[in-house]
């Protein structure tokens, strides 16, 4: 069994007054775009969000094929690592793909491959350049949730600090490109970025 955990609890500061997670991207809320991409390679879907987003996030899935579990942040605004921990705790599967809600080009083939690479380890995390991509990675749910909580307790905010505590596999650029274009990691932060790619959907 595999889970997909979409992290959608951020404040979308660069997007203006609208919540980026549920903003319309060529007729479909962005969080739903991500779910549609990864849905074929997971058995359950969890969306992490704030309590004040829950109604809009649920509405984004009202007419779709998915009925996600909403994992609400007990304390909002603690950053993506807290959202990852909350989302993973809500998943039933041993392994989960964690994907940020602003990555609508996420490759299901890459996610499928990351599950296979993570097997028997705690994580498979892409590193296509000098930076890890921890919000498009596969984790052993309990191990990563525990690592996130320990890291937060130390006052760290960077997700990679939790990753480095795990028995993890690094998936480099060449390995990524055998399964997906690097555009899989493209994230959309502004209304202008939405408009620039809308014609592609």
trRosetta pair geometry for C-beta under 8 A, 3 or more apart (Angstrom, degrees):
i j d omega theta_ij theta_ji phi_ij phi_ji
1 43 4.8 -90 -151 53 75 150
1 44 7.1 26 177 -3 107 106
1 92 6.9 -40 132 104 145 95
1 93 4.3 -142 118 -111 95 97
1 94 7.1 109 69 11 87 79
2 41 6.9 -49 99 142 150 67
2 42 4.7 -116 110 -128 99 64
2 43 5.3 116 52 6 64 91
2 44 7.7 -177 96 28 44 72
2 93 5.4 99 -138 -166 12 161
2 95 5.9 -31 -121 84 74 94
2 96 7.2 141 -175 -103 63 41
2 97 7.1 31 173 -10 108 96
2 115 5.8 -24 -117 -121 136 143
3 42 5.9 39 -174 -164 14 119
3 43 7.0 -55 -76 58 46 77
3 44 4.9 -29 -112 71 80 96
3 45 7.3 159 -163 -89 70 24
3 46 6.1 14 -180 1 118 109
3 91 3.8 63 -166 -152 175 127
3 92 6.8 147 -71 48 125 59
3 93 3.9 -171 -25 34 95 123
3 95 7.1 -180 29 99 82 44
3 96 3.8 -30 77 -107 105 94
3 97 7.2 -165 96 26 56 64
3 141 6.8 44 39 -76 138 129
4 35 7.3 135 113 -125 142 66
4 38 4.7 138 -126 123 145 130
4 39 7.1 -94 16 -88 159 44
4 41 7.8 99 -66 80 118 77
4 42 3.8 -142 -29 -7 100 172
4 44 7.3 -171 27 91 69 48
4 45 4.9 -15 66 -113 103 72
4 46 7.1 179 90 29 52 67
4 96 6.8 166 -91 -162 14 81
4 97 5.1 -17 -115 63 68 100
4 99 6.8 -16 -168 15 94 114
4 111 7.7 16 -107 -173 105 147
5 46 4.7 -12 -111 70 74 107
5 47 7.8 164 -160 -89 51 26
5 48 6.6 34 -180 -18 95 105
5 71 7.7 -15 -143 22 101 143
5 84 7.2 96 123 -141 138 60
5 87 3.9 114 -167 149 122 126
5 88 6.0 -39 -74 -70 168 58
5 90 7.8 131 -116 63 109 98
5 91 5.9 -76 -68 -55 112 129
5 96 4.8 43 -12 163 112 131
5 97 6.9 179 27 85 71 47
5 98 4.8 -23 73 -105 107 68
5 99 7.3 150 80 23 54 65
6 31 6.0 116 144 -156 146 90
6 34 5.4 124 -122 107 128 134
6 35 6.4 -62 -42 -68 150 83
6 38 7.9 173 -69 42 101 140
6 45 7.3 11 -4 -171 106 94
6 46 7.2 -178 24 92 67 54
6 47 4.8 -17 65 -113 104 74
6 48 7.0 -164 89 24 51 73
6 68 7.6 -41 29 -141 115 157
6 87 7.5 -165 54 -135 33 146
6 99 5.6 -28 -107 74 67 88
6 100 7.6 62 -161 178 66 11
6 101 5.3 79 170 -82 103 81
7 10 7.6 58 140 -21 94 96
7 48 5.2 -11 -119 58 56 118
7 80 5.7 56 166 -146 152 91
7 83 4.6 97 -146 126 103 130
7 84 6.1 -29 -86 -72 131 68
7 87 6.2 -102 -85 -25 74 152
7 98 6.5 35 -29 -174 111 94
7 99 7.2 -168 13 90 83 36
7 100 5.2 -41 61 -111 104 55
7 101 6.2 -127 81 -19 49 85
7 135 6.2 -84 35 -143 137 111
8 21 3.9 85 -163 -130 106 142
8 31 5.2 15 -102 -104 142 128
8 47 5.6 -2 14 -175 129 97
8 48 6.2 158 32 78 71 60
8 49 4.6 -23 86 -85 102 94
8 53 6.8 -165 123 140 106 155
8 57 6.3 127 104 -108 151 130
8 83 7.9 -179 37 -166 37 140
8 101 3.9 68 -95 -44 84 149
9 21 8.0 34 -52 -54 22 151
9 48 5.4 -62 -24 131 114 88
9 49 4.9 170 -81 -135 77 34
9 50 5.0 118 -145 -37 92 75
9 53 7.0 -159 -115 23 60 148
9 73 5.2 97 -146 -30 155 130
9 76 6.7 -148 178 -136 116 85
9 83 4.6 -169 35 -105 125 127
9 86 8.0 41 -21 59 154 142
10 20 7.4 -17 84 48 104 121
10 21 7.6 144 50 -48 79 108
10 80 7.0 -12 -67 -73 108 85
10 83 7.7 -62 -47 -36 72 158
10 101 7.9 -158 26 39 103 113
11 77 6.8 29 -45 -102 118 92
12 15 3.9 -35 168 27 106 127
12 16 7.9 -36 134 46 105 46
12 18 7.3 -68 119 97 148 57
12 19 5.8 146 16 -147 148 42
12 20 3.6 172 -116 -7 131 106
12 21 7.1 -127 -53 -16 128 74
12 23 8.0 144 -147 -26 157 125
12 189 7.9 176 -146 -158 69 62
14 189 4.7 21 79 156 134 103
14 190 5.2 -68 140 -79 104 83
15 18 6.0 -90 136 72 109 80
15 19 7.7 60 94 -163 142 12
15 20 4.3 -165 -55 -68 167 102
15 23 6.8 -131 -177 -43 138 152
15 189 6.6 -129 -62 169 86 50
15 190 6.1 -166 -99 -118 56 36
15 191 6.3 112 -155 -43 67 76
16 191 6.2 8 0 -31 128 122
18 23 5.2 90 134 -94 126 106
18 191 7.9 86 44 -80 125 108
19 22 5.2 31 93 34 111 94
19 23 6.6 -166 89 -43 52 82
19 53 6.2 153 -152 -117 158 106
19 56 6.5 108 57 101 148 156
20 23 5.2 -40 -142 0 35 124
20 30 6.5 -30 158 41 69 149
20 101 7.3 133 111 103 94 113
20 102 6.0 -2 143 -89 130 111
20 188 7.4 179 -166 103 118 89
20 189 7.3 -33 -119 -142 155 38
21 29 7.4 21 135 172 57 107
21 30 6.2 -131 -164 70 27 104
21 31 4.7 31 177 -51 83 117
21 49 6.8 163 131 -111 172 116
21 53 6.6 34 62 -161 142 140
21 56 7.9 112 88 109 103 115
21 57 6.6 -20 127 -93 128 98
21 60 8.0 -104 135 -38 85 164
21 101 4.5 8 -123 132 87 157
21 102 7.7 -83 -90 -59 58 78
22 29 4.5 -30 -152 -147 57 126
22 30 7.1 -131 -92 34 10 80
22 31 6.0 -26 -80 10 57 116
22 53 7.3 175 -18 -162 124 98
22 56 4.6 -99 -24 148 174 113
22 57 6.2 -122 -70 -83 118 54
22 59 7.6 53 -148 70 137 99
22 60 5.1 -130 -126 -66 95 129
23 29 6.8 119 60 -141 26 67
23 30 5.6 19 60 -9 78 113
23 191 7.9 -127 -172 -101 152 76
23 194 6.6 -81 125 -100 130 154
24 27 6.5 25 -170 -82 101 12
24 28 7.1 117 -149 53 62 20
24 29 6.5 -49 -90 -86 45 50
25 28 6.0 -41 66 71 77 71
25 29 7.2 62 16 -175 86 14
25 30 4.7 81 -13 -81 130 79
25 33 5.6 -37 70 -35 133 147
25 104 6.1 -131 128 -80 165 164
25 188 7.5 114 -105 70 132 166
25 194 5.7 -121 -109 -148 84 100
25 197 7.8 -8 -162 89 109 100
25 198 6.5 -151 -169 -108 62 78
25 201 6.4 81 137 8 91 164
26 198 4.4 156 -66 -161 95 78
26 199 7.5 177 -97 -62 128 18
26 200 7.8 -131 -42 60 157 54
26 201 3.8 153 65 73 155 121
27 201 7.6 -162 37 114 92 120
28 32 5.2 -116 171 86 100 120
28 33 5.5 123 107 -64 118 86
28 36 7.5 -6 162 -13 153 145
28 201 7.3 -125 32 158 114 143
29 32 4.5 85 68 7 87 109
29 33 7.2 -147 98 -13 45 83
29 60 3.8 -76 54 -134 156 116
30 33 5.2 -46 -152 26 41 118
30 34 6.8 40 153 -17 67 97
30 101 6.1 93 114 157 103 89
30 102 6.5 14 152 -109 143 51
30 104 5.7 -95 -153 -67 85 119
30 188 7.0 -133 -130 63 144 129
30 194 7.9 -91 -73 -112 124 110
31 34 5.8 -50 -156 33 36 111
31 35 6.5 36 147 -17 65 106
31 47 6.4 57 -179 -134 130 134
31 57 6.3 -33 83 -134 166 87
31 60 5.5 61 67 127 110 161
31 101 4.6 -25 -99 -149 82 117
32 35 5.4 -52 -146 39 38 114
32 36 6.1 44 153 -24 68 103
32 60 4.8 -150 -44 162 110 102
32 61 6.3 177 -100 -80 102 65
32 64 6.1 -166 -147 -62 117 156
33 36 5.7 -53 -149 33 28 113
33 37 6.7 29 152 -21 61 105
33 104 4.1 -2 122 -134 134 108
33 201 7.2 -55 -124 -124 127 143
34 37 5.8 -57 -155 32 33 112
34 38 6.5 0 161 4 68 109
34 99 5.7 178 -174 118 123 128
34 100 7.8 -133 -115 97 154 42
34 101 5.7 -130 3 -138 153 49
34 103 6.2 75 -108 70 114 71
34 104 5.9 -96 -64 -101 71 54
34 106 6.0 54 -139 18 80 131
35 38 6.6 -72 -141 49 28 89
35 39 5.5 49 162 -56 68 106
35 45 5.9 53 -137 -152 107 148
35 47 7.7 -41 -73 -72 121 113
35 61 7.1 -6 66 -99 171 108
35 64 7.3 74 103 144 134 157
35 66 5.3 -104 167 20 133 164
35 68 6.9 -98 -116 -55 139 131
36 39 5.9 -33 -132 3 22 123
36 64 7.6 -107 -76 -152 93 132
37 104 7.1 155 -27 -169 139 49
37 105 7.7 135 -110 -177 157 12
37 106 4.9 126 115 72 147 91
37 107 7.5 -78 176 -97 119 10
37 108 5.7 -159 165 -50 69 93
38 41 6.0 -77 -168 49 62 97
38 42 5.8 28 146 -3 95 119
38 45 7.9 132 94 -109 105 105
38 97 6.2 -151 -159 92 139 142
38 99 6.1 -173 -41 1 153 155
38 106 6.1 -19 -54 109 102 131
38 108 5.8 170 -109 -101 43 83
38 111 5.4 54 -126 0 98 177
39 42 6.5 -79 -138 47 29 93
39 45 6.7 -22 -109 -69 82 133
39 65 6.8 100 170 86 156 117
39 66 5.9 -116 -115 -68 129 122
40 108 5.7 23 60 -154 105 153
41 97 7.6 45 101 -10 110 152
41 108 4.9 159 -13 -168 127 96
41 111 5.3 139 86 98 147 112
41 112 4.5 -113 -140 -74 141 90
41 115 7.2 -164 160 -8 112 140
42 45 6.3 108 102 -74 131 73
42 93 7.9 -122 -160 -8 92 163
42 96 8.0 46 -133 -140 127 63
42 97 6.3 -115 -76 27 124 115
42 111 7.7 -54 -45 146 98 134
43 93 6.5 128 57 -74 110 132
44 69 7.2 13 170 0 108 114
44 91 6.6 147 93 -144 124 80
44 92 6.0 66 20 37 168 102
44 93 6.1 -178 35 -24 116 111
45 66 5.1 -5 37 -162 155 127
45 67 7.9 139 57 71 110 35
45 68 4.1 -74 109 -105 102 93
45 69 7.2 165 94 20 54 72
46 68 6.1 147 -111 -172 17 99
46 69 4.7 -26 -110 68 76 99
46 70 7.8 150 -162 -98 64 14
46 71 5.3 28 -180 -16 111 119
46 87 5.1 141 119 -163 123 84
46 90 4.9 143 -139 94 138 115
46 91 5.2 -102 -16 -73 145 83
46 96 7.5 -21 31 -145 123 139
47 57 5.7 -174 122 175 145 134
47 68 4.7 63 -8 134 101 148
47 69 7.4 171 24 82 65 48
47 70 5.6 -27 70 -111 92 63
47 71 7.0 177 83 24 37 79
47 87 7.5 -61 174 -119 11 111
47 101 7.8 61 -146 -86 99 118
48 70 8.0 127 -104 -167 22 55
48 71 4.7 -36 -97 76 70 104
48 72 7.8 161 -153 -89 57 16
48 73 6.9 73 179 -54 94 84
48 83 4.4 132 129 -172 143 88
48 84 7.4 -118 0 -75 166 24
48 86 5.2 115 -131 89 120 106
48 87 3.7 -80 -47 -65 120 104
48 90 7.6 167 -81 22 83 135
49 53 4.1 -109 168 84 122 128
49 54 6.1 160 92 -79 121 58
49 57 5.0 -162 -14 -39 168 158
49 70 6.3 -48 37 -157 106 99
49 71 7.6 118 19 68 59 57
49 72 6.5 -35 76 -109 65 61
49 73 7.2 -107 117 -7 24 93
50 53 4.8 91 57 4 79 105
50 54 7.6 -114 98 -35 46 77
50 72 6.9 52 -169 -154 20 81
50 73 5.3 -33 -101 36 59 116
50 76 4.5 35 -119 -109 114 126
51 54 5.7 -27 -158 -16 39 118
51 72 5.1 58 -77 -163 70 130
51 73 7.3 -108 -23 57 74 74
51 76 7.4 -103 14 -54 84 120
52 76 7.9 -9 16 -73 102 159
53 56 5.6 -73 -166 51 60 105
53 57 5.3 55 142 -26 93 111
54 57 5.8 -60 -142 39 27 109
54 58 6.1 28 160 -19 66 107
54 70 5.4 89 -135 170 95 157
54 72 6.2 -22 -75 -91 122 116
55 58 5.9 -55 -148 36 27 110
55 59 6.3 29 153 -21 63 108
56 59 5.5 -53 -148 35 32 115
56 60 6.7 43 150 -30 62 99
57 60 5.5 -46 -156 21 35 117
57 61 7.3 13 153 -3 61 103
57 70 6.3 124 96 -112 131 119
58 61 6.3 -73 -162 44 35 98
58 62 6.8 63 142 -63 68 86
58 70 6.6 -52 -68 -52 93 139
59 62 5.2 -18 -151 -25 43 121
60 64 7.9 -2 135 -7 58 133
61 64 4.9 -80 -155 41 60 120
61 66 5.4 -78 -150 84 121 90
61 67 6.8 145 142 -107 130 36
61 68 5.9 -157 -75 12 171 99
69 90 5.3 -172 122 157 130 121
69 91 7.8 173 58 -87 138 49
71 86 4.9 155 145 142 114 90
71 87 4.8 158 64 -102 149 49
71 89 7.0 137 -149 66 134 84
71 90 3.7 -136 -89 -12 120 152
72 86 7.4 -99 88 173 23 137
73 76 4.8 105 99 -90 135 59
73 77 8.0 130 137 1 155 43
73 78 7.1 178 -162 23 126 103
73 82 6.6 65 -134 128 109 112
73 83 6.3 -46 -81 -95 113 74
73 86 5.6 -114 -97 -43 59 172
74 86 7.2 -172 -2 -107 82 125
75 78 5.6 63 102 -35 100 124
75 82 7.2 -73 74 -179 91 151
78 81 7.5 -86 127 68 91 80
78 82 3.6 45 94 -6 118 159
78 83 7.7 168 71 -32 86 70
78 152 6.9 32 166 -141 123 132
79 82 5.7 101 63 11 66 98
79 83 7.3 -126 113 -1 39 95
79 157 5.0 171 -69 -159 178 98
80 83 5.2 -58 -148 41 41 115
80 84 6.1 47 154 -26 73 100
80 100 7.3 -33 -131 -100 134 104
80 135 6.3 -52 180 -83 146 126
80 159 5.8 -46 98 -56 110 122
81 84 5.6 -47 -148 31 33 113
81 85 6.6 34 153 -18 63 102
81 148 4.8 178 177 -150 89 101
81 151 6.4 -95 -177 89 149 123
81 152 5.9 177 112 -66 124 102
81 156 7.8 48 -1 109 175 84
81 157 6.5 -168 10 -164 129 44
81 158 7.5 71 -50 106 130 12
81 159 4.9 -175 -82 -91 89 72
81 162 6.1 146 -141 -16 117 138
82 85 5.7 -52 -151 35 34 112
82 86 6.3 33 152 -18 66 107
82 148 7.1 162 -87 160 30 119
82 152 6.1 84 -76 -98 85 149
83 86 5.7 -55 -145 38 32 111
83 87 6.1 30 157 -17 66 109
84 87 5.8 -58 -146 40 28 110
84 88 6.1 24 159 -17 65 110
84 98 5.6 21 -131 -142 102 149
84 134 8.0 -35 -86 144 159 106
84 135 7.7 -121 -78 -103 119 79
84 139 8.0 68 179 19 117 158
84 144 6.8 -79 148 144 116 115
84 145 7.6 -156 126 -97 78 61
84 148 5.5 -168 86 -96 106 155
84 159 6.6 89 -6 -125 153 118
84 162 7.8 175 86 71 142 159
85 88 6.0 -59 -144 39 26 107
85 89 6.3 29 157 -22 63 108
85 144 7.7 -149 -95 126 62 76
85 145 4.7 106 -143 -145 70 71
85 148 3.8 -152 -65 94 106 138
85 149 5.5 117 -136 -54 149 82
85 152 7.4 -72 -17 -11 152 138
86 89 5.9 -56 -151 32 27 112
86 90 6.8 21 154 -16 61 108
87 90 5.9 -64 -157 35 32 109
87 91 6.9 36 150 -30 66 103
87 96 7.6 -179 129 145 99 154
87 98 6.9 119 92 -119 138 98
88 91 5.6 -49 -152 20 40 116
88 96 5.8 -170 -117 45 80 148
88 98 7.3 -38 -65 -77 99 116
88 139 6.7 -47 -108 90 136 128
88 141 4.5 173 -171 -157 97 80
88 142 7.6 -176 150 -67 115 25
88 144 5.7 -155 -106 84 168 104
88 145 4.2 -153 93 -65 126 104
88 148 7.6 140 28 12 136 140
89 141 7.7 158 -72 168 27 106
89 145 5.2 121 -60 -138 79 150
91 96 4.8 -17 -174 -77 177 139
91 141 5.1 -137 76 -120 120 145
93 96 5.9 133 76 -69 111 79
93 141 6.5 130 88 -31 65 136
94 140 6.3 -29 160 -144 79 78
94 141 6.3 -153 -176 13 25 103
94 142 7.9 -43 -147 2 62 97
95 115 6.1 121 122 -137 141 85
95 118 5.8 136 -142 105 135 134
95 119 7.7 -58 -57 -87 158 57
95 138 5.8 24 175 176 110 104
95 139 6.9 172 -151 89 68 34
95 140 5.7 -46 -96 -99 73 49
95 141 6.6 -160 -106 -28 17 83
96 138 6.9 179 92 -149 32 66
96 139 5.9 -19 62 61 80 81
96 141 5.0 70 -3 -83 113 96
97 111 4.8 25 -126 -155 157 109
97 114 6.6 102 -109 83 101 128
97 115 6.8 -60 -59 -64 103 94
97 136 7.9 3 -178 -162 95 49
97 137 7.3 -178 -148 98 62 27
97 138 5.0 -36 -93 -94 66 81
98 134 7.4 -7 87 155 129 65
98 135 6.1 -88 127 -141 99 47
98 136 7.5 -127 93 -92 65 18
98 137 5.9 -6 53 61 95 73
98 138 7.5 166 12 -98 72 28
98 139 6.1 17 -11 8 115 114
98 144 7.8 -137 -28 136 139 159
99 103 5.8 -116 -178 60 96 127
99 106 5.3 14 -147 -106 139 162
99 111 7.5 -36 -61 -97 126 126
99 135 6.6 83 -151 159 26 71
99 136 5.4 44 -116 -108 75 68
100 103 5.0 92 69 -11 88 108
100 135 4.0 39 -39 153 103 131
100 136 7.0 -63 12 -54 86 81
100 187 6.2 -9 95 -111 137 126
102 187 4.3 59 112 -163 105 95
102 188 5.1 -142 -174 53 94 67
102 189 6.5 54 180 -75 153 56
103 106 4.7 72 125 -54 107 100
103 135 7.3 164 -22 121 138 101
103 136 6.0 -138 159 -76 174 120
103 184 7.3 35 177 163 115 55
103 185 6.8 -47 -134 -150 123 29
103 186 6.8 134 -137 77 72 48
103 187 5.2 -46 -78 -93 73 78
104 188 6.7 0 8 0 109 126
104 197 7.8 150 69 116 126 141
104 201 7.6 -34 148 -80 136 130
105 183 4.9 -65 139 137 153 94
105 184 5.7 -136 117 -112 90 32
105 186 5.2 32 35 49 134 106
106 110 7.5 -120 -178 60 68 117
106 111 6.8 47 160 -45 107 119
106 136 6.1 -161 -122 -129 107 120
106 184 5.5 63 -133 -165 36 83
107 110 3.9 75 82 7 112 107
107 111 6.7 180 94 -9 60 81
107 179 6.8 142 121 132 141 86
107 180 3.4 -164 25 -118 170 132
107 181 7.3 150 -66 37 134 64
107 184 4.1 -56 -8 -104 100 128
108 111 5.4 -52 -145 38 38 113
108 112 6.1 44 154 -23 68 104
109 112 5.7 -51 -148 35 30 114
109 113 6.4 30 152 -18 62 107
109 179 4.9 -165 128 -180 102 88
109 180 5.7 167 75 -67 101 91
110 113 5.5 -56 -149 38 33 113
110 114 6.3 37 152 -23 67 104
110 126 7.5 5 178 -66 126 137
110 136 7.6 21 115 157 129 114
110 176 6.5 22 -128 -150 124 75
110 179 4.7 129 -90 117 66 117
110 180 3.8 -39 -48 -16 119 139
110 184 5.5 47 15 -154 154 169
111 114 5.6 -51 -147 33 32 113
111 115 6.8 39 152 -22 62 98
111 136 7.8 -94 -84 -175 87 83
111 138 7.1 124 -159 -62 65 109
112 115 5.9 -50 -159 27 32 113
112 116 7.1 26 148 -13 62 103
112 179 8.0 -155 63 -166 88 131
113 116 5.7 -57 -156 36 38 109
113 117 6.3 34 150 -17 70 107
113 171 7.9 116 121 -136 110 148
113 179 4.6 -69 -12 -119 157 163
114 117 5.5 -54 -143 40 36 111
114 118 6.1 35 157 -22 68 108
114 124 4.5 180 -162 94 76 124
114 126 7.4 -68 -94 -42 123 92
114 137 6.4 -157 -168 -154 146 43
114 138 4.0 153 134 -6 106 119
114 171 6.7 -84 -104 -28 86 159
115 118 5.9 -59 -145 36 27 109
115 119 7.1 51 152 -48 59 89
115 124 7.6 -131 -56 35 12 137
115 138 5.2 -170 -80 -128 51 162
116 119 5.9 -28 -162 -9 36 118
117 121 7.8 -37 141 39 62 130
117 124 3.8 105 98 -120 108 150
117 138 7.3 130 65 51 89 128
117 169 5.1 -140 159 92 103 151
117 171 6.1 56 141 -76 173 117
118 121 5.6 -118 -163 66 50 94
118 122 7.6 -76 -162 102 94 18
118 123 5.9 -43 -126 -161 108 17
118 124 3.9 -111 -62 -9 82 103
118 138 4.3 -120 -25 104 149 115
118 139 7.1 -128 -145 -88 147 15
118 140 7.0 -177 167 -45 115 75
118 169 6.6 -145 -92 28 49 119
121 124 6.9 100 76 -56 127 77
121 140 7.4 -152 110 -28 45 117
121 166 7.8 89 160 152 88 101
121 167 5.1 -135 -157 117 81 96
121 168 6.5 119 155 -115 123 25
121 169 5.5 108 77 -25 168 99
122 139 6.7 -3 158 -155 68 71
122 140 4.7 -83 -141 23 55 118
122 143 4.3 -106 -141 118 111 155
122 144 6.8 149 169 -54 97 79
122 166 3.8 -138 101 -171 136 108
122 167 4.5 110 5 53 107 75
122 168 5.9 -64 74 -70 92 66
123 137 6.3 20 -171 157 103 121
123 138 6.7 162 -151 91 56 56
123 139 4.7 -8 -102 -108 92 70
123 140 6.8 -99 -56 8 61 77
123 143 7.6 -134 -39 98 90 123
123 144 6.4 100 -76 -76 115 114
123 163 6.1 -127 105 -142 167 83
123 166 4.8 63 4 117 120 149
123 167 7.5 148 24 81 78 48
123 168 3.9 -21 70 -114 104 96
123 169 6.9 -161 99 28 58 67
124 137 6.4 -172 90 -165 54 83
124 138 4.9 12 48 55 95 101
124 168 7.1 169 -83 -165 25 77
124 169 4.5 -13 -111 64 74 110
124 171 5.7 53 174 -34 92 118
125 132 5.4 2 150 -159 124 112
125 133 6.8 173 -180 63 78 62
125 134 5.8 -10 -142 -98 124 65
125 137 4.2 0 -111 -128 69 139
125 163 5.6 33 -55 -151 165 137
125 168 5.6 1 7 -178 112 130
125 169 7.2 155 22 78 64 56
125 170 6.4 -33 71 -112 84 52
125 171 6.6 -174 87 18 30 91
126 132 7.2 130 87 -161 52 59
126 133 4.3 -11 77 45 103 118
126 136 6.3 -19 28 92 127 96
126 137 6.4 -144 11 -88 76 86
126 171 4.6 -48 -98 76 57 107
126 172 8.0 150 -156 -86 61 9
126 176 5.3 68 -138 -86 119 124
126 185 7.3 -137 100 -76 145 124
127 130 8.0 -40 -179 169 97 9
127 131 7.0 -164 -145 100 75 30
127 132 5.0 -40 -94 -99 90 58
127 133 7.0 -168 -84 5 38 79
127 170 5.0 -22 14 -164 127 101
127 171 6.7 141 18 66 68 51
127 172 5.9 -30 74 -104 87 54
127 173 7.7 -72 104 -41 56 68
128 133 6.7 28 5 -23 98 125
128 172 7.1 115 -106 -180 37 43
128 173 4.3 88 -153 -96 65 79
128 176 5.1 -45 -90 25 104 159
128 177 7.9 106 -131 -41 110 88
128 182 5.8 136 -179 -126 158 105
128 185 6.7 -138 18 -15 143 153
129 173 6.7 64 -61 -71 52 122
132 137 7.8 2 171 -63 101 141
132 159 8.0 -134 98 94 124 97
132 160 5.0 137 44 -105 138 112
132 163 6.3 -176 168 70 166 167
132 170 7.9 -95 -106 -127 96 93
133 136 4.8 -27 145 49 115 97
133 137 6.4 157 101 -50 74 97
133 185 5.3 -90 -122 -120 144 124
134 137 5.4 -44 -146 5 40 140
134 159 4.1 -173 98 116 150 126
134 160 5.7 -152 -35 -73 139 63
134 162 7.9 109 -160 63 150 98
134 163 5.4 -123 -106 -50 124 136
135 159 6.9 114 -50 39 84 171
136 184 6.7 149 173 138 157 99
136 185 6.0 -140 27 -106 152 76
137 163 7.6 -3 121 -109 171 126
139 143 6.9 -146 175 74 94 93
139 144 3.6 7 175 -32 142 150
139 166 7.5 -86 -137 -125 96 168
140 143 4.2 42 86 24 110 118
140 144 6.3 149 68 -14 57 91
140 166 7.8 167 36 -151 101 127
141 144 6.5 -70 -149 41 21 100
141 145 6.1 17 162 -17 63 113
142 145 5.8 -58 -144 39 29 110
142 146 6.2 29 159 -19 65 108
143 146 6.0 -58 -151 37 26 110
143 147 6.3 24 154 -18 63 109
143 166 5.9 98 144 -122 118 107
143 167 7.9 -57 -178 30 155 86
144 147 5.5 -54 -143 38 35 112
144 148 6.2 40 156 -23 67 103
144 162 6.6 78 -159 146 71 121
144 163 7.9 6 -126 -93 99 58
144 166 6.5 -6 -87 -78 72 144
145 148 5.8 -52 -149 33 30 112
145 149 6.5 25 155 -16 63 107
146 149 5.9 -60 -151 38 30 108
146 150 6.4 28 154 -16 66 106
147 150 5.8 -54 -146 38 32 110
147 151 6.1 30 156 -19 65 110
147 162 4.1 118 130 -166 103 89
147 163 7.5 120 131 -59 147 21
147 165 4.4 173 -138 73 116 130
147 166 5.7 -59 -60 -55 162 95
148 151 5.8 -60 -147 39 27 110
148 152 6.2 28 156 -18 65 107
148 159 7.5 -16 -110 -132 98 73
148 162 4.7 11 -82 -118 55 157
149 152 5.7 -50 -143 37 31 111
149 153 6.3 35 154 -23 62 105
150 153 5.6 -56 -151 33 31 114
150 154 6.8 26 152 -16 63 104
150 162 7.5 133 61 -117 87 87
150 165 7.0 129 76 -124 132 174
151 154 5.8 -57 -156 35 34 109
151 156 4.6 -68 176 67 87 122
151 161 4.9 139 -146 106 131 108
151 162 4.3 -102 -9 -73 151 84
151 165 7.0 -143 -60 -14 108 138
152 155 7.7 60 -180 -65 35 14
152 156 6.8 -97 -83 63 28 70
152 157 7.7 62 -111 -95 69 48
156 161 4.4 -85 162 83 149 165
156 162 7.8 171 101 -44 129 76
158 161 4.9 99 78 -12 89 101
159 162 5.8 -53 -168 34 51 109
159 163 6.5 53 139 -23 75 104
160 163 5.0 -49 -147 34 44 119
160 164 6.3 47 155 -25 71 101
161 164 6.0 -50 -150 30 30 112
161 165 7.4 35 148 -22 57 100
162 165 5.8 -53 -164 24 40 114
162 166 7.3 35 146 -23 65 106
163 166 5.8 -64 -164 27 40 113
163 168 5.7 26 179 -56 84 166
164 168 7.7 -79 -101 21 27 135
171 175 4.8 -122 -168 96 77 131
171 176 5.9 105 138 -62 103 81
172 175 5.2 93 55 14 65 104
172 176 7.0 -120 108 -7 32 92
173 176 5.6 -55 -147 35 31 113
173 177 6.1 23 160 -16 67 110
173 182 7.5 -5 -145 -91 91 115
174 177 5.9 -59 -145 38 28 108
174 178 6.9 37 153 -28 61 99
175 178 5.9 -48 -158 21 33 114
175 179 7.5 3 154 4 60 108
176 179 6.4 -89 -168 48 35 94
176 180 6.1 -58 174 57 77 91
176 182 6.8 70 122 -94 130 70
176 184 7.6 -146 -177 45 111 133
177 180 7.2 -93 -115 69 29 48
177 181 7.3 34 -129 -117 73 32
177 182 6.8 -20 -87 -50 91 83
180 183 8.0 -124 157 55 93 67
180 184 4.4 24 150 -38 137 142
181 184 6.3 146 76 -23 61 84
182 185 6.2 -40 177 25 66 107
183 186 4.9 -17 -164 -12 65 121
188 193 4.4 179 -146 118 80 122
188 194 5.6 93 177 -72 136 65
188 197 6.9 -111 -91 31 127 136
189 193 6.0 68 43 20 58 151
190 193 4.8 102 57 3 77 99
190 194 7.2 -131 102 -4 47 84
191 194 5.4 -48 -154 31 39 117
191 195 6.4 35 152 -17 68 105
192 195 5.8 -56 -148 38 32 110
192 196 6.3 38 152 -27 65 106
193 196 5.5 -50 -145 30 33 116
193 197 6.8 5 164 0 64 108
194 197 6.8 -85 -159 45 24 89
194 198 6.3 45 153 -59 67 98
195 198 5.6 -28 -141 -10 33 120
197 200 5.1 -45 -177 24 74 122
197 201 7.4 63 136 -20 84 98
198 201 6.4 -66 -166 30 43 104
